[in-house]
Amino acid sequence: MSSQIQNRIAVAGLWCAGFFILALLAVFLGYILYKGLPVLNLHFILGRSSDITAGGGVGAQLFNSFYMLLLSMAVSIPLAVGAGIYLAEYARNNRLTRCIRLSVESLATVPSVVLGLFGMIVFVNEMHLGFSILGGALTLVLLNLPMLVRVTEESIRTVPKSYEEASLSLGATKLQTIFRVVLPSAMPGIITGITLTAGRALGETAILIFTAGTTVSRFMYDTDVMAGGETLAVHLWYLMSAGLVPDRDTIADGIGALLILTILVFNFLLILPLRYFRHSAKN
């Protein structure tokens, strides 16, 4: 068999694998949207949930999902970007650096349920935060940090060294070079990491069951960080495991579709600054 035929067979196999993944994703998303889209309306999306009567909404859970995501990312992004800059630009190949990288890799492999139990012990019990939005957000930080640190470090390392050398040769300091040259060039990769991390955090359940709880505040759209922090994903789990509402299957279908649409819209909104930074980098 000639090398050209082997190459064509290999390319055809790769195309088949790609189409199989796309078909699997289309079937999965299509089924969830087919079942859930008829349930979605303003009352369902913005209304108050009910524990025993039919016709409840998920407004408080939707608010908690984004509120907790905002709090966790507000803590995760500065820490992760700072750690990524240190590892890529300042850290030497010594025992401390190896220990930091090992810690990041180890934290990335910890199951989310273990992080949830850790958060319950530390934040809920020891720090007396209770089942709250703050406790859930702080535990989500532990989930977000490993991926964000690694993505930031790798994105900075992909920036050509000639950019730094040119900036330094013009009289800029190391810190000015990092913030005005390196980070803008690495921003597309960092934003991609933020997008993936945020999508994972929006759908997280195991961590939040043990730290944020399965209840919401009696006030709609409550910004009190000590209030109950049930999210959409946790509400979906609770309905299908211990829910008493007669229409729990219908609500679950609607939550599934709403979660998918929320993540898609969120990713689309983050794509806009990604294109801006890519265009700026090319110019």
DOGUDO-7412 format. One line per field, with one value per residue: x, y, z of N, C-alpha, C, O in turn; residue number from 1. Coordinates in steps of 0.2 Angstrom, whole numbers, plus 2048, in hexadecimal, padded with zeros to 3 digits. Example, Ala and Ser with C-alpha at 12.3 -4.5 7.8 and 13.67 -1.06 7.14 Angstrom:
REM DOGUDO-7412
n_X: [842  840] .
n_Y: [7E4  7F5] .
n_Z: [827  823] .
ca_X: [83E  844] .
ca_Y: [7EA  7FB] .
ca_Z: [827  824] .
c_X: [842  840] .
c_Y: [7F0  800] .
c_Z: [827  827] .
o_X: [847  843] .
o_Y: [7EF  806] .
o_Z: [82A  828] .
num: [1  2] .
***
This chain:
REM DOGUDO-7412
n_X: [804  803  80B  802  7F5  7F4  7F5  7E9  7E0  7E2  7DF  7D1  7CC  7CE  7C6  7B9  7B9  7B8  7AC  7A4  7A5  79F  792  78E  78E  784  778  777  776  76B  760  75E  75B  74F  747  747  745  737  733  738  735  731  72C  731  73F  741  73A  735  73A  731  72E  724  719  713  719  724  732  743  74A  752  75C  762  768  770  779  781  785  78D  796  79C  7A2  7AB  7B4  7B9  7C1  7C9  7CF  7D9  7E2  7E6  7EB  7F6  7FE  800  808  813  818  81B  824  82C  830  83C  844  843  841  836  82F  82C  824  819  813  811  807  7FD  7FA  7F6  7EA  7E2  7DE  7D6  7C7  7B7  7AD  7B5  7BB  7B0  7AC  7B8  7B6  7AA  7AE  7B8  7B4  7A6  7A4  7B0  7B3  7A6  79D  792  785  787  787  794  79C  79B  7A0  7AD  7B2  7B1  7BB  7C6  7C4  7C5  7D2  7DD  7DC  7DC  7E8  7F1  7ED  7F0  7FE  803  7FE  805  812  811  812  81D  82E  835  82C  82D  83A  83C  834  83B  847  843  843  839  833  834  827  81F  820  81A  80D  809  80D  80F  804  7F8  7FA  7F9  7EC  7E1  7E3  7E1  7D4  7CD  7D0  7C9  7BC  7BA  7BB  7B1  7A6  7A6  7A5  798  790  793  790  793  79C  795  789  78E  792  78C  77F  76D  763  75B  75B  74E  74A  749  757  761  76F  777  785  785  779  76F  775  770  772  76F  773  774  767  760  766  761  753  751  755  74F  744  734  72A  71D  71F  72C  734  732  737  744  748  746  750  75C  75C  75D  769  772  770  774  781  786  783  78A  797  798  797  7A4  7AC  7AC  7B5  7C0  7C2  7C5  7D2  7D9  7D9  7E0  7EC  7F1  7F2] .
n_Y: [7FA  80B  81A  825  820  81B  827  82D  824  826  833  833  82B  833  83E  837  834  841  845  83C  840  84C  848  841  84B  853  84B  849  857  85B  852  856  863  862  85C  866  873  877  879  884  895  8A6  8A6  89A  89C  8A7  8A6  8A1  893  884  878  86F  871  871  879  882  88D  891  89C  8A2  898  899  8A6  8A4  89B  8A3  8AD  8A7  8A2  8AE  8B3  8A8  8A8  8B5  8B4  8A9  8AD  8B8  8B2  8A6  8AB  8B3  8A9  8A1  8AA  8AC  89E  89D  8A8  8AC  8A2  896  887  87E  876  87C  881  875  86F  877  876  868  868  86F  867  85C  861  862  856  851  84A  852  850  84D  85A  861  85B  85F  86D  86D  869  873  880  880  87A  87D  88A  88F  894  88E  886  88E  89C  8A2  898  88E  895  897  88A  886  88D  885  87C  883  888  87F  87C  889  88F  886  888  896  897  88F  896  8A2  89D  89A  8A6  8AF  8B0  8BB  8C6  8CA  8CD  8D7  8E1  8E3  8E7  8F4  8FB  8F8  8F2  8E2  8DF  8E8  8E3  8D6  8D9  8E2  8DD  8CE  8C8  8CE  8C7  8BA  8B9  8B4  8A5  8A5  8AA  8A0  895  89A  89A  88C  888  88F  88A  87D  880  885  87A  872  866  85D  863  86F  86A  866  871  87E  87A  874  87E  88D  89F  8A8  8B3  8BA  8BA  8BD  8C5  8C2  8BB  8B1  8AA  89C  891  88A  884  883  877  86F  870  869  85C  85A  85A  84E  845  846  84E  854  85A  859  85B  858  852  859  866  862  85F  86C  873  86C  870  87E  87F  87B  885  890  88E  88E  89B  8A2  89E  8A3  8B1  8B3  8B0  8BB  8C5  8BD  8BC  8CA  8CB  8C3  8C9  8D5  8D0  8CB  8D7] .
n_Z: [800  7FB  802  7FF  7FF  80C  813  80E  814  821  823  81F  82A  835  831  832  840  845  840  846  854  853  84E  859  863  85E  85E  86C  871  869  86D  87B  879  871  87A  884  880  87D  88A  88F  893  898  8A5  8AA  8A9  8B1  8BC  8CD  8D5  8DA  8E7  8E9  8E1  8D0  8C2  8C5  8C4  8BF  8C3  8CE  8CF  8C3  8C4  8CF  8C9  8C0  8C9  8D2  8C9  8C5  8D1  8D4  8C9  8CA  8D4  8D0  8C3  8C5  8CE  8C6  8BA  8C0  8C5  8BA  8B2  8BB  8BA  8AD  8AA  8B4  8BD  8C2  8BD  8CA  8DA  8E0  8D5  8CF  8D9  8D9  8CC  8CD  8D7  8D1  8C6  8CE  8D4  8CA  8C7  8D1  8D5  8D3  8DD  8E8  8EA  8ED  8FA  901  900  908  915  918  914  916  923  92C  929  92C  922  91D  913  905  8F9  8F8  8FE  8F4  8E9  8ED  8EE  8E0  8DB  8DE  8D4  8C8  8C8  8C4  8B6  8B0  8B4  8AE  8A0  89F  8A1  896  88B  88D  88A  87D  877  86C  870  86A  86B  878  879  870  876  882  87D  879  885  88E  89E  8A6  8AC  8A5  898  89A  89D  893  887  886  88D  886  87A  87D  881  879  87B  889  88B  885  88E  899  894  893  8A0  8A7  8A1  8A6  8B3  8B4  8B2  8BD  8CA  8D5  8DE  8E2  8E8  8F5  8FA  8F6  8F8  8F7  8F6  8F4  8F6  8FE  8F8  8E8  8DC  8E5  8EC  8F7  8FD  906  905  900  8F3  8E8  8D7  8C5  8C0  8CC  8D1  8C7  8C9  8D6  8D4  8CD  8D6  8E3  8E1  8E4  8DC  8D0  8C3  8C0  8B6  8AB  8AF  8B0  8A3  89E  8A5  8A1  893  895  89B  891  887  88E  891  884  87F  888  885  878  87A  880  875  86E  874  872  864  862  869  862  855  858  85C  850  849] .
ca_X: [800  807  80A  7FD  7EF  7F4  7F3  7E2  7DC  7E3  7DB  7CA  7CB  7CE  7BF  7B4  7B9  7B6  7A5  7A1  7A4  79A  78B  78C  78C  77D  773  776  773  764  75B  75D  757  749  743  746  743  730  731  73B  731  734  72A  735  746  742  735  737  739  72D  730  71F  714  715  719  729  737  74A  74E  757  761  766  76B  775  77E  785  788  792  79C  7A0  7A6  7B1  7B8  7BC  7C7  7CE  7D3  7DF  7E7  7E8  7EF  7FC  802  803  80D  819  81B  81E  828  831  832  842  843  845  83D  830  82B  829  81F  813  810  80E  801  7F8  7F7  7F2  7E4  7DE  7DC  7D2  7C0  7B3  7AA  7BA  7BC  7AA  7AD  7BD  7B3  7A5  7B2  7BC  7B0  79F  7A4  7B5  7B2  79F  79A  78C  784  786  78A  79B  79F  79B  7A5  7B4  7B4  7B2  7C2  7CB  7C3  7C7  7D9  7E2  7DC  7DE  7EF  7F5  7EC  7F4  805  804  7FC  80A  817  810  814  824  833  837  828  830  841  83B  831  840  84C  841  843  834  835  831  820  81B  820  815  806  807  80F  80E  7FD  7F3  7FC  7F7  7E5  7DD  7E3  7DF  7CD  7CB  7D0  7C4  7B6  7B9  7BB  7AB  7A1  7A7  7A3  791  78D  795  78B  795  79F  790  785  791  795  787  778  768  75E  75C  758  746  74A  74C  75D  764  776  77A  789  783  773  76F  778  76E  773  76A  775  772  75F  75F  767  75C  74C  751  757  74B  73F  72D  725  71A  721  734  737  731  73B  74B  749  748  757  761  75D  75F  771  776  76F  777  788  787  783  790  79D  797  799  7AB  7AF  7AD  7BC  7C6  7C4  7C8  7D9  7DD  7DA  7E5  7F2  7F3  7F4] .
ca_Y: [800  811  81F  82A  81D  81B  82E  82E  820  829  83A  831  829  839  841  833  835  847  845  838  844  851  845  83F  851  856  847  84B  85D  85B  84F  85A  869  860  85B  86B  87A  878  87B  88B  89B  8AB  8A4  895  89E  8AC  8A5  89E  88C  881  872  86A  872  871  880  886  890  890  8A3  8A2  893  89C  8AB  8A1  898  8A8  8B1  8A3  8A1  8B4  8B3  8A4  8AB  8BB  8B2  8A5  8B0  8BB  8AD  8A2  8AF  8B4  8A2  8A0  8AF  8AA  898  89E  8AE  8AD  89C  892  880  87C  872  880  881  86E  86E  87B  872  862  86A  871  861  857  864  861  84F  850  84A  858  84E  84E  861  863  859  863  873  86D  869  879  887  880  878  880  892  891  897  88A  885  895  89E  8A3  891  88B  898  896  883  886  890  880  878  887  88A  87B  87D  890  88F  883  88C  89C  895  88C  89C  8A7  89A  89A  8AD  8AF  8B4  8C1  8CB  8CC  8D0  8DE  8E6  8E4  8EB  8FB  8FE  8F6  8EE  8DB  8DF  8EB  8DE  8D1  8DC  8E6  8D9  8C7  8C7  8CF  8C2  8B4  8BA  8AF  89F  8A6  8AA  899  891  89D  898  885  888  892  885  877  882  886  873  86E  865  85A  868  873  866  865  878  883  877  873  882  894  8A5  8A9  8B9  8B9  8BE  8BF  8C6  8C1  8B5  8AC  8A7  895  892  885  886  87F  870  86C  86F  863  856  859  858  847  840  847  853  852  85E  854  85C  859  850  85F  86B  860  860  873  875  86A  874  885  87F  87B  88B  895  88D  890  8A2  8A5  89D  8A8  8B8  8B3  8AF  8C2  8C8  8B9  8BF  8D0  8CB  8BF  8CE  8D9  8CC  8CB  8DE] .
ca_Z: [800  7FB  807  7FE  801  813  815  80D  819  828  823  81F  831  839  830  835  847  846  83E  84B  85A  851  84E  860  867  85B  861  873  872  866  871  880  877  86F  880  889  87D  87E  891  890  892  89D  8AC  8AC  8AA  8B6  8C1  8D3  8D5  8DF  8EA  8E9  8DC  8C9  8BE  8C7  8BF  8C1  8C2  8D3  8CE  8BD  8C7  8D3  8C5  8BE  8CE  8D5  8C4  8C5  8D7  8D4  8C4  8CC  8D8  8CC  8BD  8C7  8D1  8C1  8B6  8C3  8C6  8B3  8B1  8BF  8B8  8A6  8A9  8BA  8C1  8C0  8BE  8D0  8DE  8E1  8CF  8CE  8DE  8D7  8C7  8D0  8DB  8CC  8C3  8D2  8D6  8C4  8C6  8D6  8D4  8D6  8E3  8EE  8EB  8F1  901  904  901  90D  91B  919  913  919  92A  930  929  92D  91D  91C  90C  903  8F2  8F9  8FF  8EE  8E5  8EF  8EC  8D9  8DA  8DE  8CE  8C3  8C8  8C0  8AF  8AF  8B5  8A8  89A  89F  8A0  88F  887  88D  887  876  874  86A  874  867  86D  87E  878  86D  87B  887  87A  879  88B  892  8A3  8A6  8AE  8A0  893  89B  89D  88C  881  887  88F  880  874  880  883  876  87F  890  88B  883  894  89D  892  895  8A7  8A9  89F  8AA  8BA  8B4  8B2  8C3  8CF  8DB  8E2  8E5  8ED  8FC  8FD  8F5  8FA  8F2  8F7  8F1  8FA  8FD  8F4  8E1  8DA  8EC  8EB  8FD  8FC  90B  903  8FD  8EC  8E3  8D0  8C1  8C0  8D3  8D1  8C3  8CD  8DC  8D2  8CA  8DB  8E8  8E0  8E5  8D7  8CC  8BC  8C1  8B0  8A6  8B1  8AF  89C  89D  8A8  89C  88D  897  89D  88B  884  893  890  87D  87F  88C  881  872  87D  881  86F  86B  876  86F  85D  863  86B  85C  850  85B  85C  849  847] .
c_X: [804  806  804  7F6  7EF  7F2  7EC  7DE  7DC  7DE  7D3  7C8  7CA  7C7  7B9  7B4  7B7  7AE  7A1  7A0  79F  793  789  78A  785  777  772  773  76C  75F  759  759  750  744  742  744  73C  72E  733  736  734  732  72F  73C  746  73E  738  735  734  72F  72A  719  717  715  71F  72E  73E  74E  753  75D  766  76A  771  77B  783  788  78E  798  7A0  7A4  7AC  7B6  7BC  7C2  7CC  7D2  7D9  7E4  7EA  7ED  7F6  800  804  808  814  81C  81E  824  82E  833  838  840  846  840  836  82C  828  823  818  810  80D  807  7FB  7F5  7F3  7EB  7DF  7DB  7D7  7CB  7BC  7AF  7AF  7BB  7B6  7AA  7B2  7BA  7AE  7A9  7B5  7B7  7A9  7A0  7A9  7B4  7AB  79C  793  78B  782  789  792  79F  7A0  7A0  7AC  7B7  7B5  7B8  7C7  7CA  7C6  7CF  7DE  7E2  7DE  7E5  7F3  7F4  7F0  7FB  807  803  802  811  817  812  81B  829  835  833  82B  836  840  838  837  845  84A  841  83E  836  832  82A  81C  81B  81B  80E  804  809  80D  807  7F8  7F4  7F9  7F0  7E1  7DD  7E0  7D7  7CA  7CB  7CA  7BD  7B5  7B8  7B4  7A5  7A1  7A4  79B  78D  78F  790  78E  798  79A  78B  787  792  78F  780  773  762  760  759  751  745  74D  752  760  76C  77A  77E  788  77D  774  771  776  76F  76E  76C  773  76A  75D  760  762  755  74C  752  752  745  738  728  723  71D  729  737  737  736  742  74C  74A  74E  75C  762  75F  767  775  776  774  77F  78A  788  789  797  79E  79A  7A1  7AF  7B1  7B4  7C1  7C7  7C7  7D0  7DC  7DE  7DF  7EC  7F5  7F5  7FA] .
c_Y: [806  816  824  826  81C  822  82F  82A  823  82F  838  82E  82E  83D  83D  834  83C  848  841  83C  849  84E  843  845  854  852  849  851  85E  858  853  860  868  85F  861  872  87B  87A  882  891  8A0  8A9  89F  897  8A3  8AB  8A2  897  889  87A  86D  86B  873  878  884  888  88E  897  8A4  89E  896  8A2  8A9  89E  89D  8AC  8AD  8A2  8A8  8B5  8AE  8A6  8B1  8BA  8AE  8A8  8B3  8B6  8A8  8A5  8B1  8AE  8A0  8A4  8AD  8A3  899  8A3  8AE  8A7  898  88B  87D  878  875  880  87A  86C  871  878  86B  863  86C  86B  85C  85A  863  85A  84D  84F  850  856  84F  856  863  861  85D  86A  873  86D  870  87F  886  87F  87D  888  894  895  894  889  88B  896  89F  89C  88E  88E  897  88F  882  889  88A  87C  87C  888  886  87C  884  891  88C  886  892  89B  893  892  8A1  8A4  89A  8A1  8AD  8B3  8BA  8C7  8CE  8D0  8D7  8E3  8E8  8E9  8F3  8FE  8FC  8F2  8E7  8DB  8E2  8E7  8D9  8D4  8DF  8E2  8D2  8C5  8C8  8CA  8BB  8B4  8B5  8A8  89F  8A6  8A3  895  894  89A  890  884  88A  88D  87F  879  883  87F  86F  86C  862  85E  86C  870  866  86C  87E  880  876  878  889  899  8A6  8B0  8B8  8BD  8C1  8BF  8C4  8BA  8AF  8A8  8A0  896  88D  888  882  878  86C  86B  86A  85C  855  857  851  842  840  84C  850  856  859  855  85C  856  855  864  869  861  867  875  872  86E  87B  885  87F  882  891  894  88F  897  8A5  8A4  8A2  8AF  8B8  8B2  8B6  8C5  8C4  8BB  8C5  8D0  8C7  8C5  8D3  8D6  8CC  8D2  8E0] .
c_Z: [800  801  806  800  808  816  814  812  820  828  823  826  835  838  833  83D  849  845  844  852  859  851  855  864  864  85D  868  874  86F  86A  877  87F  875  875  884  886  87E  885  892  88E  898  8A4  8AE  8AD  8AF  8BC  8C7  8D3  8DB  8E1  8E9  8E4  8D5  8C7  8C1  8C2  8C2  8C1  8C7  8D2  8C8  8C0  8CB  8CF  8C3  8C3  8D1  8D0  8C4  8CB  8D6  8CE  8C6  8D1  8D4  8C7  8C0  8CA  8CB  8BC  8B9  8C4  8BF  8B1  8B4  8BC  8B1  8A5  8AE  8BD  8BE  8C0  8C4  8D4  8DF  8DB  8CE  8D3  8DC  8D1  8C9  8D3  8D6  8C8  8C7  8D4  8D0  8C3  8CC  8D4  8D7  8DC  8E9  8EF  8EF  8F8  904  905  907  914  91D  919  917  921  92E  92F  92A  928  91B  914  908  8FC  8F3  8FA  8F8  8E9  8E6  8ED  8E4  8D7  8D9  8D7  8C8  8C2  8C4  8B9  8AD  8AF  8AF  8A1  89A  89E  899  88A  887  88A  880  873  872  86E  871  869  873  87D  874  872  880  884  879  87F  890  898  8A2  8A7  8A8  89A  894  89A  896  886  881  888  889  87B  877  882  880  87A  886  890  889  88A  899  89B  894  89C  8AA  8A7  8A3  8B1  8BA  8B4  8B8  8C8  8D6  8E0  8E6  8E9  8F4  8FE  8FC  8F7  8F5  8F3  8F4  8F6  8F9  8F9  8ED  8E0  8E0  8EB  8F1  8FC  901  90A  900  8F6  8E8  8DC  8CC  8C1  8C7  8D3  8CD  8C6  8D3  8DA  8D0  8D0  8E1  8E7  8E1  8E0  8D2  8C4  8BC  8BA  8AB  8A8  8B0  8A8  89B  89F  8A3  896  88F  898  896  888  888  891  889  87C  883  888  87B  874  87E  87B  86C  86D  873  868  85D  864  865  856  852  85A  854  846  84A] .
o_X: [809  801  801  7F2  7E9  7EF  7E9  7D8  7D7  7DB  7CF  7C2  7C6  7C4  7B5  7AE  7B3  7AB  79B  79A  79B  78E  783  785  781  772  76C  76E  767  759  753  754  74C  73E  73C  741  73A  729  731  734  738  736  731  73F  74C  73F  73E  730  733  732  72C  716  71C  712  71E  72E  73F  754  759  763  76C  770  777  781  789  78E  793  79E  7A6  7AA  7B2  7BC  7C2  7C7  7D2  7D8  7DF  7EA  7F0  7F2  7FB  806  80A  80D  819  822  823  828  833  839  838  83C  84C  83B  831  826  822  81F  813  809  808  802  7F5  7EF  7EF  7E6  7D9  7D6  7D5  7C8  7BD  7AF  7AD  7BC  7B6  7A8  7B1  7BB  7AD  7A6  7B5  7B7  7A7  79C  7A8  7B5  7AA  798  78E  790  77C  78D  796  7A4  7A5  7A4  7B0  7BC  7B9  7BB  7CB  7CF  7C8  7D1  7E2  7E7  7E1  7E8  7F8  7F8  7F2  7FE  80B  806  804  814  81C  813  820  827  838  835  82C  838  844  83B  837  848  84E  83F  83E  83B  82E  826  817  816  817  80A  7FE  806  809  804  7F3  7EF  7F7  7ED  7DC  7D7  7DD  7D4  7C5  7C6  7C7  7B9  7AF  7B4  7B1  7A0  79B  7A0  798  788  78D  78C  78C  797  79A  788  783  794  78F  77B  775  75C  766  755  74E  740  752  752  762  76F  780  77B  78B  77B  779  76F  77B  76C  76B  768  771  768  758  75C  760  752  747  752  750  742  737  722  727  71D  72C  73C  73C  739  747  752  74F  752  761  767  763  76A  77A  77B  777  782  790  78C  78C  79B  7A3  79D  7A4  7B5  7B6  7B7  7C7  7CD  7CB  7D4  7E2  7E3  7E3  7F0  7FB  7FA  7FD] .
o_Y: [807  815  826  82A  81D  822  832  82D  823  831  83B  830  82E  840  840  834  83C  84B  843  83C  84A  851  844  845  856  854  849  852  861  85A  854  862  86C  861  862  876  881  87E  885  891  89E  8AA  89F  895  8A3  8AF  89F  895  88D  876  867  866  874  87D  88A  885  88B  897  8A6  8A0  895  8A2  8AC  89F  89C  8AE  8B0  8A2  8A8  8B7  8B0  8A5  8B2  8BE  8AE  8A7  8B2  8B7  8A7  8A3  8B1  8AF  89E  8A2  8AD  8A3  896  8A2  8B0  8A7  898  889  87A  876  872  87E  879  869  86F  877  86A  85F  86A  86A  859  856  862  859  847  854  852  85B  851  857  868  865  85F  86D  878  870  872  883  88B  882  880  88B  89A  899  897  88A  88E  892  89D  89C  88B  88B  896  88E  87F  887  88A  879  879  888  888  87D  885  895  88F  887  894  89F  896  892  8A3  8A7  89A  8A2  8AB  8B9  8BF  8CD  8D4  8D5  8DB  8E9  8ED  8ED  8F7  904  8FF  8EE  8E6  8D8  8E0  8E7  8D7  8D0  8E0  8E4  8CF  8C1  8C4  8C8  8B7  8AE  8B2  8A5  89B  8A3  8A2  891  890  899  88F  880  887  88C  87D  876  881  87F  869  871  864  85E  86D  873  867  86D  882  885  878  876  88A  897  8A4  8B1  8B5  8C3  8C7  8BA  8C5  8B5  8AA  8A4  89E  89A  88B  88D  87D  874  866  866  866  858  84F  853  84D  83C  83B  84D  84A  854  855  850  860  859  857  867  86D  863  869  87A  876  870  87E  889  882  884  895  899  892  89A  8AA  8A8  8A4  8B2  8BD  8B4  8B7  8C7  8C6  8BB  8C7  8D3  8C9  8C5  8D5  8DA  8CD  8D2  8E5] .
o_Z: [804  804  80B  803  80B  81B  819  815  823  82D  827  829  83A  83C  835  83F  84E  849  845  855  85D  854  857  868  868  85F  86A  878  872  86A  879  882  876  875  888  88A  87F  886  897  889  89C  8A8  8B4  8B2  8B3  8C1  8C7  8D0  8DF  8DD  8E9  8E2  8D5  8CA  8BF  8BD  8C7  8C0  8C6  8D3  8C8  8BE  8CA  8D1  8C3  8C2  8D3  8D2  8C4  8CA  8D8  8D0  8C4  8D1  8D5  8C7  8BD  8C8  8CB  8BA  8B6  8C3  8BF  8AE  8B2  8BB  8AF  8A1  8AD  8BF  8B7  8C4  8C4  8D1  8DF  8DC  8CC  8D1  8DD  8D1  8C6  8D3  8D7  8C8  8C5  8D4  8D1  8C0  8CC  8D1  8DC  8E0  8EF  8F5  8F3  8FC  90A  90B  90B  919  922  91E  91A  925  933  934  92A  92A  918  910  909  8F9  8EF  8F7  8F7  8E5  8E2  8EC  8E2  8D2  8D5  8D5  8C3  8BD  8C0  8B6  8A8  8AB  8AD  89E  894  89A  896  885  882  886  87C  86C  876  870  874  869  874  880  876  872  882  887  878  880  896  897  89E  8A3  8A6  896  88F  897  895  881  87D  885  888  878  873  884  883  87B  888  894  88C  88B  89C  89F  896  89E  8AE  8AA  8A5  8B4  8BF  8B7  8B9  8C9  8DB  8E6  8EC  8ED  8F8  904  900  8F8  8EF  8F2  8F3  8FB  8F3  8F7  8ED  8E2  8E0  8E9  8F1  8FA  900  90E  8FE  8F2  8E4  8DA  8CE  8C1  8C6  8D6  8CE  8C6  8D4  8DD  8D2  8CF  8E4  8EC  8DF  8E0  8D0  8C1  8B8  8B8  8A7  8A4  8AE  8A6  897  89C  8A2  894  88B  897  896  885  885  890  887  879  880  888  879  871  87D  87B  869  869  872  867  859  861  864  853  84E  859  853  842  849] .
num: [1  2  3  4  5  6  7  8  9  10  11  12  13  14  15  16  17  18  19  20  21  22  23  24  25  26  27  28  29  30  31  32  33  34  35  36  37  38  39  40  41  42  43  44  45  46  47  48  49  50  51  52  53  54  55  56  57  58  59  60  61  62  63  64  65  66  67  68  69  70  71  72  73  74  75  76  77  78  79  80  81  82  83  84  85  86  87  88  89  90  91  92  93  94  95  96  97  98  99  100  101  102  103  104  105  106  107  108  109  110  111  112  113  114  115  116  117  118  119  120  121  122  123  124  125  126  127  128  129  130  131  132  133  134  135  136  137  138  139  140  141  142  143  144  145  146  147  148  149  150  151  152  153  154  155  156  157  158  159  160  161  162  163  164  165  166  167  168  169  170  171  172  173  174  175  176  177  178  179  180  181  182  183  184  185  186  187  188  189  190  191  192  193  194  195  196  197  198  199  200  201  202  203  204  205  206  207  208  209  210  211  212  213  214  215  216  217  218  219  220  221  222  223  224  225  226  227  228  229  230  231  232  233  234  235  236  237  238  239  240  241  242  243  244  245  246  247  248  249  250  251  252  253  254  255  256  257  258  259  260  261  262  263  264  265  266  267  268  269  270  271  272  273  274  275  276  277  278  279  280  281  282  283] .
***
